[in-house]
Amino acid sequence: MQAILYAPPSYWSLSEIEKQKICNGCGAKGGMKFIDGSFKEPCNIHDYMYQVGETDDDKMLADVTFYVNMQNVANATKNPFKRLFLKARAKTFYKAVKLFGEEAFYKSKVEALQKREVKI
C-alpha cells in the first residue's frame, strides 16, 4: 500500500535540484542524521515547510503535517513489527521537532533578515 503524504502544492512542483537545496532528509542540517529511509519524504516535506513558513502557526502546521505523514508511512507498512517501530519513532521525531525545532525553523528567517540589513 502506498502512503498518502500531505504537503503544500508548491512542494510537489520543486525540481530535484531545488529539493536538494532545501531538503536534507531526517535530522538537522549539519547535525546528526537518521539513516532509516522510511521517513525520508516526510522529512523532506517538513524541511520545505520550515523553509517557506514564516509564523509560529506555520511551524506548528509543519510539525503536525510531519507527524501525520510519518504515521501514514507507518500505517502503509505491511510488517506489523516494523509498523509498530515506525509509529513509536514517529512519535519521538514529532516530540523532538515540536520541542527543539524552533532554532531550525527561525534560522533561515534570521539569515534572510541579516542579508537585508542596511549598513550605515
N, C-alpha and C positions, 0 to 999 in steps of 0.2 A: 504494500500500500504506500502511496506517495503522501508525504506530509504536506499539509496546507500551510503556507507561510504568508504572513502579513507584512507588508512594507509600503512605504509611500510609493505612489506610481513612479515618481522620479527615480527611485532606486532601480526599478526594473529596466529603465531606459539607459542606465550607465553603460558605457563601453567597458571592456575588460581593463583597459589602461586607466580609466577614471576610477574604477572599482579598486584597483591595486593602489592608487594614490591615497584613497580614503580608508579602505578596509584592510585590517591586518589580522583577521581571524580572532581567535579567542585568547584574550589576555591584553594587558595594557601595552601600548606602543613602547618599545624599548624595555619592556618588563618580561615577566615570566609568561610563557605560552603553554597552552593546554593542547597536548598532542592529539588526543582523540578527535577525529574529524567529524563526529556525529553532529556537532553543533556549529560547524563552520559557517553555513549560510545564515543561521540566526545571529551568530556573532558579527558577521559582515553587515547585516541589516542594522544591528544595534550600533556598530561603528558609524554607519552612514547617518543614522538618526541623531547620534550625538554630534556629528559634524554639522548638520543642517539645522539642528534645534537651537533655539535662542532663549527659551524661558525655563523656569522650574517645571512648568506643566509639560513642556516638550521633553525634558529629561524623564519625568515620570511616565509619559506615554512610551518613550523609547524603552524604558526598563520593563514595563508591563508587556509591551509587544515582544520583547526579548523572551520573557518568561513563557508567554503563550506559544511562541514559535518553538521553543525548546520542548515544551510539553507535547506539542503536535508531532515533533520528530520522535519523541519517546513513544507516543501512542501509536505511531506508524511502524514501530519496530516489532517484528514478529516474535523474536526470542523473549519470553516473559521475564527471564532473569536480567537480560540487558535492558529491557523496558523499565524495570524497577530501578536498576542502577542509574539510567539516564534521568528518570524522574527525580531521584534524590540529587543527582548532580545539577539538574536544572534549578532546583530549589536553592542549592548552595550558591550557584552562579548568580541567581537573581538577588539573593541577600547581599552578595558581595558588591554588585553594581549599585544596588539601592543605597547601601551604607557608605561605600567608598568611591563611587563613580563621579562624584562632583568635580574633582580635580581634572579628570579626563574630559568631562563634559565642557567645563569652562575654559580649559587650556587654549583651545583654538580661538575662542572668543576674545580672550585677553591678548593673544598674539596678534589678532586682526586689529584690535583697538590700538595696540602699540605701534603697528605699522602706519596707522592713520594719524598718529600724534604729530602735531606740527612743532618742530623745534624752534625756539626763539633765541 
